[in-house]
Amino acid sequence: MESIKEALKRLGLTQAKASEIIGMPLSTMEGWCRGLRTPPDYVERLVIAELERIGEKEPYIVDGEPQVDPDDIYEEAKKKLGL
């Protein structure tokens, strides 16, 4: 299974941007990517799936340039999760 760190690299996202998009603490993302902590398999799969869904819908980074406002993605995700 691909790791979150590998997915971030493939999608051209930084840990900070991915955390912002998903709405999770940056420290959690950093810990996972550095191997200090390990998310449960189902969480890792869900995070990667959400990053890919966002990337397929509207790639966030193309040639280093933001393509959508992360606040829009965050608000959309909150609505879908009922938050």
N, C-alpha and C positions, 0 to 999 in steps of 0.2 A: 504494500500500500504506500502511496505517495505521502510524504510528510507535509505538514503545513508549511514548513520552511521551503521545501522544494516547490510547492504550489505557488507560494509568494514569488519566488524567483522566476518561475515559468510565466506567471501572469504579469510580471513587472511591477508588483506592489511592494511597498515598504511595510514593515511591521506596524509603523504608526498609522499609515493610511488604511491598512486592513483592519486594525483595531477600531479606527474611527468609523469605517463603513459598517462593520458588524455591530459596533456599540459595546465593545468589551474593553476591559482595562488593558492598557498598553503593557503593563507589567506582566500580565498573564500571557500575552502573546510573546513577549520577550523570553519569559521563562520556558515556554514550549519550544521556541526556536533555538534557544541555547542548550536545550537538553537538561535544564535544571529541574523541570517538572514535565510530567507526561500527561496529556489529556486522555480521558477514556477514549477507546477506539471510536465509539459512536459520535462523540463530540468532534473528534478530528475529522471524521467523514462529513459531518454536517457543516463544519467550518469550511472545509475544502469545497464542498458542493455549493455553498453560498457564494464563495469567492468566484467559482467558475460561472455560476448563474449570472452574477453581476458582470463578469468579464464578457460573457456571451451576449448579454443584452446590450450593454454599452461599455466597451473597454474603458476602464478608468485612466490608464496611462498608455499613451501611444507616443513612442519616441521621446519619452520623458515628460510629456505634456499632459496635464489633467484634461480629461474629456467630459466629465460630468462633475457636478457639485456633490461632494460627499454628504452634505447635509440632506440633499434630496434622496440619496440612496438610503441613508439612515432613517429618514422619516418613512420611506416606503417599507423598509424592513420592520419598523415598529408597528405600522398598521397591519402588516401581514401576521405579525406575532401577537396582535391584540394588546400591545403595550401602550 
